[in-house]
Amino acid sequence: MINLLNHQDAKTRSGRSRSHNRLASSRLRGFVLCFCLSAAVLVSSLCWAAAREHTFRFDSRSLDLKPQSVAVAGSFNGWSKDATPMTDPDGDGIYAATVKLNEGVTYYKFVVNGDRWLNDPASDKELEVDDTFGGKNSAVLIGPDIRKAPPPRPNHVNEQFVLHDPKDRSDLDVVDQRTLRVRVRTQAGDVQAVDVVARNPGVNKSIASRLEKLTTDAGFDVFGGLVVAPGADIADISYWLDLIDGSKRVAIDRDDYNVAMRPTVQTPDWAKHAVWYQIFPERFRNGDPSNDPGDREFETLVRWQADWWKTQPGEAPGQENFYRGHGNVWRRRYGGDIQGVRQALPYLRRLGVNAIYFNPVFEGDSLHKYDATDYRHIDDNFGVKGDIPIPGETDDPTTWQWSQSDRIFLDFVAEAHRQGFKVILDGVFNHVGRSHPFFQDVLQHGKNSRYAEWFEITDWGSGGEPGKPGGIRWKAWDGPDGHLPVFRKDPHRGLAPGPYAHVMAIARRWLAPDGEPSRGIDGWRLDVPGDIPHPFWIEFRKVVKQTKPDAYITGEIWDWAQAWLQGDQFDAVMNYRFAVACQEFFVNQAKAITASEFNSRLTQMIFAYPHQVVLAQQNLFDSHDTDRLASMFVNPDLPYDAANRIQDNGPKYRPDKPNPQQWARIRQAVTFQMCFLGTPMIYYGDEAGMWSPDDPSNRMPMWWEDHEPFENPEFKFNDEHFAHYQRVIAIRNALPSLRLGFYRPVVIDDKQGVLGFSRWVGEDCVYVVLNRSDKPVRVDVPVEAADGLIDWMNPAHAELKLPADGNDRPTIAPKPGATPLGTG
C-alpha cells in the first residue's frame, strides 16, 4: 500500500500491513537533519580507513598441467577474470599478484586458464560466503578484525573500528555539484549516531547532516545517506564526521578533508526514469507473415497458438524428440518481427513502460541471433525477407548500405521515439556465428584470408575439414571449434585491430544513421562483456558518448561489476545481484533470508557503485537466460538460475501454473521492484502472467489476448496481473522519490517477515512496507510528518486513469473526496 502524507501532523502513525505491501509518501520541510556544533568534542584523526597492499598467492603445483594463465577475481575488481593477472616470475609454480584492498572483508577466487574458478586453501574459512553456484567464495580480512573488538561501552566510541575512506567511492561519492553520498561503518552497537559536517569555504557556511543507520553487516553498523552542501555556487567543500554515543562526541577530522564537487561519474538522466521492457523478437509478435522463417532444413514454422509442450505438424513424433533426438523445440520458428513490435507499441504504452531492450536483431542463423552473421543489417526475417546480402559491401564502412529491413527498423525507432520510448540493442561483440562471411573467408583461404587475424585460430591445419583433425581449428564461445567463433583478443586494445575497428563502426552506424543521432538507437546492452578485456570497453564508451552523448551502455554482468562501473566503461549492468536477493527473500520458503539480511543485501547494492550508476541499474527478476519469475515461485529454494532446465539440470522442475497465493506473492515482489533504487526491467510476457522453466521454454510465444484461444487452455492473458503492473508502474512514474530518492529502512521485523523503508528526495518522501508473511500483522511505521495517509494501491483512494486516445501512459492521482487513512 502507498500512502501520501503532508506536513501538518508530526505524530508517529501506526499502520496495519495486511497481506502484502504498503507504501506511504510524505512532503517534508527541511528533511535533511542539521545540528549545531558542540564545542565539547574530542578531535581525532586516527581512524580513517585506508587501502592496503595485499599479495594473493596461488600454488599451481597440484594441477595436472602448467596453467596457461592465472588471475585473481573478486569483490575488489568486479569479479573480472582478466583484470588482475597473476605471475610466476621464478617459475616455481607459485603465482602472485599484489593489489590494494580497502579495509574489511574481500571475497575472491583464482581463475585458471580463463574458465576454471578455484578456492584459496589459505582463505579465512569463517568469513567465506556462498557463491550462489553451490560453492564458497574465499575471503581475506584487511585491517582491524571486528571479531577481536572489545564489547561496546556506554558513552564511548571504539575508534579503532570506525571505517571511512574518502578515497573509496563506496564511502564518499560526489553525486552532483551539491550532493555527496557518504558511508561510515562502526562497530555494531558502539555508536548511536553519525553526523557529517560539511563546510563551504566560499560562503563560510557549515551544515550538519545526520546519516541514517541502514543495517548491521559482518559485525559493523552501516550509516549512510545523501549530504547536501551549503550554498549555491559550490566548487570545493570540506567535511568531517561527528560520532555520537550518549554523552560522548568524537570528531574525525583529518584537517577538514577537501572534496572537489565535480562528479566523475555521470549517467544519462533519462535512464534514471526508465521502466524497461525486454523483447525477444522472434517470440514477441508476428506483424508480417511474408517474412516468416521456416524454409531452411533446421527451421520449422509453427502456429503461434500451438501447444508448446506437444508435437506439432512437421515435427518428429514422440516426446523423445522434444529436446533431444530430432530436437523439435530448437527448430521451432514463430515469425516474430519488427513489424509486430511496432503494432504492440500501444500495448506497451498502456502498460506504462518507456524503454525497450531488444535481444539481438542482426542477421543470424538461429532464432536467438546471438550468432550474428552480419552486424550491418537487421535480420531479414525481422523485416523484408531476402533483402541481403547487398553486393559490394565489405568491412569498409564506406561500402555499407541500408537494406529494406534496416529501414523498417529505423522507421520503428522513429515511431518509438515519437511515442516516448527509448530503444537499445543487444551488442554481441565477443563472437559471431560460424556463417559470418568474414569467418567463412578464413575457413576458405586460411592464412591468406584478409580476416586471418580477426579470429582465435588454434591450428591452421593441413587442408582437412574445418573443425576436425587436419583442418583449421578455432576457439569458440560454445567450446573448441564451435558455432560461435570468438574474435581475437589484444591485451592493449581489447580486440585485435580488425574486429576493433569493425565493432566501433557498427556502434556509430546504429547510434547515428548517416551521421544523425536523432534517428539512431539510444544505447547498447553488451553481451558477455567480461570475455573482452577492459581496454576495449574504455574506448567503446568514448566512441558511444562522442557519437551520442546521452546514449546508455549496460552490460551482462551476473556478479558484482565494480570494474565496469567506475565511469569509464558502462552506465549500468543487468542487476542480477538484485534478482538473487529478491529470489531469496520473496520466492524462497524453507531457505528464505530474513528481512534483516535482505536489507543488508540492498544496502550493499546501494554502496557498491556510484550513486549515478545505482539509479540507472537494470533491476530485473528474470530474462531470456533464466526461468520466468512466476515459475520461480512454483519452484522455491533453488539457487538462482540453477536446476531450472527440465532437459538437463532440472528434471524435477515443475512447469506448473502458480496458485492464487503464489500470484499474490509475485505481485508483492513486483511492487518492490518498482520502489527500489534503480530502474525496473520486465521480461516480455511477465506482465501477462506467463510462466515457464529456463531456455528454451522461457522463449515461448507471447500470450497475446487477441491471439486467444491457445491450444493449451492454461495459456491465457492474465488481466488481473496486467492491471497490477499498470498500477505499480504508474505509481513509480508519478512519485519522483521512487525514481531518484535515497533509501532508509524504517521497520525491520524478522519474526513477522516485515520490511519497511522510505525513499526521499528533497521534500518528497515515500514509505514502503512489505509483509512477507501469509497473515495480517500490525506494525508501527514512524513517519516524519503527516495529517493523513492515502493508500495508492487502493482504487478507492487513488484512481488509475487510462489514456483515452492511447498516446499517453496510465496516470494515477489521489481520488477526490477519499478519506485519508489515519485522520480523525
N, C-alpha and C positions, 0 to 999 in steps of 0.2 A: 504494500500500500504506500502511496506517496501523499504526503501532507504538506500543505502550504501554510506557513505561519508569517505573521507580521511582527512588528516590534512592540506592540502595546503592552504585553504582559510578560514579565521576565521570570514567571514561576516555572519550575520544572513540571513538565507534563508527564503523565503516565499513559501508556498505550497498551492495548491488548493486541498482541501479534497472533492473529488466528490463522492457522494452517500454514501459509507460505511466505508472504512478503509484505513489508510495509515500508514506505518511504515518506519522508517529510521534508519540506523545504521552508526556509525562513529568510526574511530580509532583515539584516542586522545593520547596526550603525557602529563603526569603529571596531570591526570584528577582531583585527589584529590586536593582541593584548600588549599594552605599553605600560612600563613601570618606571617610577622614579628610581634613580640610582642611589644606593645607600653608601654612605662614606665608610661604614663599618664592614669592610670586606677584606678577605685575605687574598693577596695577589700572588699568583703562581705562574710559572712558565715551563713547568717540568713535564707536563703530561700530554703534549701534542703527539699524536701517533705519527710515526714516520715509516716510510718504506725501507725495508732492509734487504740486503742481498742474501739469497739462499741458493745453495747448489743442489740440484737434483742429480742423483746418480742411478744409473741402470746397469745391472750386471747381465750381459748378454751371453755369458759363458755356458749357461744352462740350455740355450737354444740349440736346435739341431744344426742350423746353418747360420753363418755370419750374416747379420741383418744388412740389408741394403741401405736402410735409413732408420733412425730412431729420433723421436721427438717427444716432448712432454706437452700434454694438453690439459687444460684445467680451467677453473673458475677465474684465474688471473688473465687468461688470454682468449676467453670466449670459447674454450674447448676447441680451438683451432688445431688441426692435426699437423700443420706445417709452420705455424708462426714461430715456434720455439724449437728449432732443431738441436739435437744433442750430438756431441762429437767424441771421438775416441782417438785423441792425438798420438798416444804412445802405443796404440794397438793391443792393449791388454784385455780388450773386451768390456771395459768399464766406460760407459758413455756418460757424459756430464753436460750440464747446462746451468749457468748461473744467471738468475733473474732477480729483479727487485719485487718483493712481495709486500703488500700492506699488512699491518698488524691484524691478527685474527686468524681464522681457520681458512686455509686454501685447500680446495679439493682438486685432485688431478689423477691422471693415468699416463702411462707410457704408450706411445703408438709406434709399433714396429712395422716397417715396410708400408706405411700409409693406411693399413686397414686392420691391424691386429692390436687390440687395446688390452693392456696388461696392468695389473696392480703392482704396487711397490711393497715388497716384503717389509721394508722399514717404515711403512705408514703407521701413524698413530691409530691403532685399531679402535680405541674408544671414541674417536671423533669421526670415523668413517660413516658414510650415509649410503642409502640405496641409490643405485644409478638408474633406476626405472627400467633396466633391462635384465633384471634378475641377479645382478651382482652388486658390488660395492665400489664407491669412489674412494681412492686413497686420500689421506688427509695429513696436513702438516700445520702446526700451530706456530705462528710468528708473533713474537712479543710476549707480553705477560700472560701467564697461564691462569685463567679465571678459576680453574679447579683448585688452585693453591691460594686463592684470595682469602683473607680472614673474613669472618662474618661481618656484615654491615653493623655500624653502631649509630645510635641516635646522635643527631647534631654533629655529624662527621661526614666528610667526603673522602673516600679512598681514591686519592688522585692517581695512584699507580695504574688503576683500571678505568681511567677515563680515556676513551679513544675518539680522536677527531684529527683528521689530517687535511689541512686546506689544499694540499696538492692532489688529493684523491677526489675525483669528481662525484663519487658517491657521498662524500662528506660535505663538499662545497661545490655547488653548481650555479653558475651565473645564467639565470633563465632568460632575462632580458635586461634592459638598461636600468631597471629599477628594482629587480627582484632577484633574490638568492634562494636557492634551496639548500637547507642545512640539515645535517645529521650529526648527532652526538650519541655515543654509546657509553654507558656507565655500568658498573657492577649492579646486577639485579638486586633491587631493594635498597640500594645505597643512597640514591639521590631522589628527592621529591620533585624537583622542578629544575628546568634549564631555560635560561633566558639568553637570547642573542642580542647584544647591544651593538647596533650599527651606527656609525658616525659619519656624517658627510662633512668633510672639512671645508668644502666650498661654501656651505651656508652655515657652518658651525652649529649643526643640529645633531642630536643623538636620539635614537628611539630604541626601546627595549621590546622585543617580541618574544613571547613565550612559546617554546616548542612543545608540541603535544607528545605525550608518551604513547607510542604506536604499538609496541609489542615487547615481549621479553623473549630473547632468542639466544641460545647457546650460552646462557649464563649472564647475558647483558640485557639491560633495559635500553631500548632504542627510542630516542627522542628525535623528532624531526618536524619540518614544516617549511613554509614559504615565508621569507622575511622581506618586507618592503623597506627600502632605504628612504631616509627622509630627504625632502627637497624635490625639485622638479628637474633641473639640469644636473645630471649626475655623471661624473667622469670616473671618479675613484672613491671608494669608501674604505673605512677601516672597521673592524669589529672585534669584539671579544666575547667570551662566554661567562655567564654567572651561573654557578651551580649551587643549588639551594637544598639544604637538608635541615629542617627545623630552624634553629637559630643560627646555623652555620651558613655562610655565603662565601664561596671561593670563586675568585675571578681568574680565568685562564686567559692570559694576556698576550704574551709574546710580542710586546711592543706595538700593540694595535696592528694586527695583521691587515695588510693592504690588499684590496681587491680591485682590479680594473673591471668596471661594469660594462664589459663588452663580451656578449655571448660568443663562444667559439663554435657552438652547435646550433644550427637553425634547420628546422624542417618546414615544409610548406604549410601555411596557415590552413588551407582548405582541407588538408589531410586530417587535422585535428577534429574536424566536424563531419567526417565521413562516416557513413554506415555502409560497409562493404557487402557486396553480393558476388559470390564466386560462381562462374558459369563454366561448365564442362560442355563445350559447344556441340559435340556430336549427339549429346543426350538431352539437350535443353528444349529445343523446339524446331520442328521442320517447317520452314516457311516457303520452300520452293522444291517440290519433288523432282523437278527436272535435273537437279544437281546431285541426286541421291547416289551414294556408292552402292556396291554390290555386284559389280561386273568383273572383279578380279577373283582369282581362284581362292584367295584367303578371306573373302568377304561374303557374307550372306545378309541380304536386306530383309529385315524383319518388321512386321507390322507394329506400330507404336504401342497399341493396346494389348499386344500378345502377353500371355502369362510368362513372366520372367523365368519361372522355375520349370517350365515344361518344354519338351522338344517341339520345335516349330517346323513348318513346311520347308523342305530343302535342307534340313539338318539330319545328321546321322542319328538313327533311333537309339534309345536307351540312355538311362542316367549315367552309364559308364562313359558316355561321350560328352557329358556336360562340361566338366572341367578338363578331363584327360581324354585319351583316345583321339577322336576327331577334334576335340576342343571346341564344341559348338559355341560356348559363351564368348570365347575370344574372337570369333569370326563375325559376330553379330554387328550389323550396322543399322541405324535407325533414321539417318538423314537429317540430324540437327544441323543448322546453318546460321549464317549471319542474318539472313532474311527473317528467320524465326526469332532471333533475339530482338530485332527491330520491332517485330509485331508485338513482342512482350514488354516493350518499354512502358506502356500504360499500366500494365500489371505491376511492374517494379515501382513505378511512382505510387500506385495505390498501396503497395506495401510500405513505402516510406524511405527506401534506400536511395542513396545518391552517388554511389561509386561502384563500378563494375570491374572485377578482376577476371580476365579470360584465361583459362588454361590454353595451351598452345593453339595458335590458329594458322601457323605457317605450314606450307606444303609438307606432308609426311605420309608414309605408307600406313601407319597404324591408326586406330580410332582415337588414340590419345594425343598423337602428334608430338610426343617427346622424342621422336626420331626424325627431326627436321631433314628434309631433302632440299629445301630452298628457303632461307630466311627472307629472301627478297620479295616473296609473294605469299598471299593468303591461299590456303588450300582450295583447290577448285571445287571440292565437294562442299565447301562452305560458301561458295559464290557462284561462279559460272563454270560448269564442267567442261574440261578440255581446253581452257584458255592459256595453259602453259605446257611446255616451256616456250619462251619467246626467243626466236632466232637472234643471234648476235650478242646476247648477254654473256658477260664473263665476270670475273671477280672485280673488274674495274667499274666503280660506281657510275662513271660517265656513260656506261652502256646500259644501265638499268632503266627499264620502262615500267609503266603501271599496267597490270593486267586488268581484265574486267572484274575479277574477284577483288583485286586490290581497291578498285574504285567503289565497289559495293561496300567494302569495309570502311573506306574513308567517308563515304556518304553516311554510313551508320554513325561514325564518330561525330560528324557534324550534327546529326539529328539528336544524338545522345547529349551533346553539349547544349543544344538548344533546349532540351528538356531538363537540364540541370544535373546531368551525370558527368562524373569523371570516368575515364577509361584507362586501365593499364593492361599490359600484355605480359605473358609469361616468356621470359628470355631464357632459352635453354642453350647456353653458350659454352658449356663444358664438352659437349659431344654432339654428334649428328647421327642421322640414320645411315645404314650401310648403303642405301641407294643414293646418297648425296653425290651429285656429279663430280665434285672435287675428289671425293674418296674413290669413286669408281675410276677416275683418271689414274689414281695411284695404283689401283689393282691392275689396270691395263698396261701402264707404262713403267711401273716400278720406280727405280731410282731416277729415271729420266722424266718423270712427271713433274710439271711445274708446281705441283702441290705436295711433292715428296716430303718437304719439311713442315707440312701442316699437321701431320698426324704422328702418333706414337707408334712407329713401326718397330717391332721387336726382332724381326727376321725378314730379310728381303727374299729369301728362298732361292730356289734354283729352277724356277719355271713351272712348279707344280700348282695344284689347285689352291687358290687363296684360302687361308684358314686351316689348311691341312699340312702335314709334314711335307717339306719340299716346296711349299708355296709361301707367299707373303703372309706374315703373321703380325698381329697388332694388338694393342691394348684397347679395351672397350669398357664402358661403364658397367655393362652387364656381364663382364667376365672376359677372359682372353679370347680374341678372335670373335667377339660377339657382334650383335646387331647395332651397337651404339658406339662406334669408334670415337675415341677421345681426341681432342685437339692436343697438340704438343705443348708442353708447359715450358716456361722460361723463368728462371729464378729472379730475374731483374725486372721483367715487364709482365709476368704472369702467364701470358700466352706467347707462342712463337710469333715472329713478325707477321706472317701471312694471316693467320686467324685473328691476331690482334687488330690489324687494320680492317679486316672484314667485319668483325663484330662492331667496332666503333662506327663504321659506315652504316651498318644496319641500324644501330641505335639512333643515329642522326636521321636516317631515312623515315622512320616511323614517328619520331618526335616532331619533325618539321618537314612534312612532304613538300618537295620543291622549294625548300627554304622557308616555309610558312608554319611557324609553331602553332598558330591558332587552328590549323587543320589536323594537327597530329594528336597522338595519344598523350596521356598525362603522366606516364611513367612506366616503370618496369618492375615486375616481380621476377626475381632471379633464381633459377633452379640450381640445386646443389652447388651453391657458390663456394662452399668450403673446399671443393675439389680444384679450385683455381686460386693460385697464390694471391695474397693481398695486394701486391703492387698493381695488378690489373684492375682491381675494383677501385683503387685510388684514382687511377687515370680515367676509368669509366665514369666515375662521378663527375670529374671535371668536364668531360665531354657532354654528359647529360645536362648538367647545370648551365654550361655555356650555350647549349642548344635551346634549352627551355628552362629558365631559372626556377620556375615553380613546379617542375616535374618531381615526381615521388619515386623513390627507389626503396624497394623492400626485398628481403631475401628469405629463402627457405633454410632457416637455421632451427634445428629442433631443440637445441640446448641453449645455455647461456651464450650470448652473442656480443659480449663487450668488444671483442676485437674488430667487429664490423660497425659498431655504433658509437664511434667517438667523433663523428662529424666529418670524417674524411672518406667515408665509403657509402653506407646505406643510411636512409632516414629511419628505417624501422625493419622489423622482421615479422614473419608469421609467428605469433607468440604462442608457441606450443607449450612453453612453461605455464602459461595461463591455463591452457587446456588440461594439462596434467593436474594442476592444483584443483581445478573445478571438478574434474572427474573424481578425485579422491575425497572431495567434500560433499558434492551434490549427488554423485552417482553411487559411490560405494556404500555398502551396508556393513558387513562384518569388518571390513578393513577401512572404514571411513575415518578420516582425520577429524580432529576436534575443531571447534570454531577458533580456538586459540592458535592451533597450528595453521589453519587456513589464513588467519590474519597475519601470522608470521610470514607465510609464503607471499602474500600480497605485498607486505612491506618490503621484502627482498626485491620483488619486481620493481617497486617504485624507485628504489635507490640504486638498482643495478645499472641504470643508464641515465644519461642526461634527461632532464625534465622534458625538454622539447621532443625527445625521442619517445619517452613514455606516453605522451599524449597522442602520438601518431602510430603506436604499435597496433598491429592487426590482431585483435583478441578473438581467436577462433575456438570452437569446440571440436570441429571435425573438418575433413577436407576429402579430396579425391584419393588421399593416401591412408585413410582410416575408416573404421566403421562409422556409421552415422550416429549422431547424438542420441536419437530416440532408442536405437538398439543398444547403446551403452547402458541405458537404464534397465533394459531387459537382461543384461549380462554384467552385473556389477562385480566388483572385487577382482577385476583383471588388471594387470599392468596396462598403462596407456598404449594403444595400438599394438597389442600383443594378443595371441590366441584368438584372433578375430577373423581369420580366413578359413572358412569351412574346408577348403580343398587341401590345406596342409597343416598350419599350426593351430587351428581351432575347430577340430571335428565336432566338439560338443557345443559350439556356439549356437545359440538359439536365434533363428531369424524370425522371431515372433513379433506380432503387433503389441505395443505397450498396453497395459491395462489402465483404467482411469486414474489410479493413484500415481502410476508412473508418468502419465501425461501431466498431472499437476506438478510433479517434481521437476519435470523437464521445463515447464513454464517458469518455475521459480529460478532455475539456472539461467534461462534466457533473460529474465528480468534483471538478474545480477549482471549479466553480460552487458546490458545497456547502461549500467550505472557505474562501472568501474573505469579507472583511468585507462585510456587507450580507445581505439575505435573498434566497434563490434564488426565481425565478419561472419556472414551467413553462407553456408554451403547450399547451393541450389536445391530446392525441394524440402529443406528442413522446415521452412515456414508452412509448407503444405502438408506436413505430417508424414514425410517419407521416412522409412526405416530400412536398415539393411546391414549385413556384415561388411567387411572390408572388400577391397578390389577382388573380383570385378563387379560385385553386386551393388557397391556404393555408387556405381556409374550407370544404373538403370535409367530408362527414360523418365522424364519429369511427369508427375501425375497431374496433368492439366485437367481442370474441371470441365473444359469444353471438349475434352477427348473421351470423357466417360460415356458408356461403361467400359472398364478394362476387363479382360478375360478373368483375371484374378479378382473376385468380388471384394477382397480386403483393400485393394489399391484404389483409394478414393481421396480426393482433395478434402482436407480437414479444415472446414470453415472456422470452427472454434479456435483451432490452433493458429490459423492465419490471423484471426481477429486479435489474438493476444499479441502477436508480433506487431501488428499495426499499432496497437495501443502503446506498447513499451517503446517502440521506435519513435512515435510521436512525442511521448514524454521526454525522451532524450533530446529530440530536436527542439523542444520547447524550453528546456531548462539549461541555461549556459553552464551552470555548475556541474552538470553531468558530462559536459564535454571538456571543460577547462579547469575544473576545481581540483583542489588537493584532497587528500584522504585523511580521515581521522576516525579511529574506532571509538564508539561511544557505549556500546553494550557488547560484552562477550560472556556468554554463559554456556560452558561446555556441557553441563549436566542436562540442560534443556535444549541444547543444539541451536542456540540463538547467536547471531552476529548482527550487530547494528553499527553503522558507520555514517559519517557525514562527509559531504563534499561541498567545498565552498570556494567562491571566487568573489572578491570584493565584498559587497553587502549581501550577496545571494548565497544561501546555504540550503542544501538538500540533505534530508535524513533518510537512510535506508535501513530497514530492519528485516532480517531474514530468519524465519523459524524453520529449521531443517527437520524438526520432529513431525510426527504424524498427528499431533494433538495440539489444540489451542493452549497457549501459555501466556501468562501475564508478565510483562517486563516493564520496568520504568526506564523511559528514554529521556535523558537530560537534553533539553533544548535551550539555546541561548536566550531566545525571546519569542513570545508567542501570544496571540489572543485567539487562536483557533487553528484547527488542523483540517486541511482539505484532503480527502482521500482520492488521489489521482487515478487509482486503479478501479475506483467505484464509479460506474456510469451515472449514479445519482448525484455525485459530487463534481465530476469532471466529464465534460462532453467531448467525445471524439467526433470531429467533423470531417467527412469525406468530401473531397472536391467534386463539385457538380460537373465541371467541364473536363475533368481528367487531366488537366495541365499542371496541377499542383499536387502536393503530397498531403496526407492527412494532417490535421492540426488538432490540438487539444487545449482546452481552456476550462477554468472553473465554471461550473454551471450556475447561471444566475438564480439566486434565491435559495441555493443549497445552504443548509445549516452546517457550519464548520464543526468538526469534532472538537471536543474539549472546551466548548464555550458554555457560558451559563454557570 
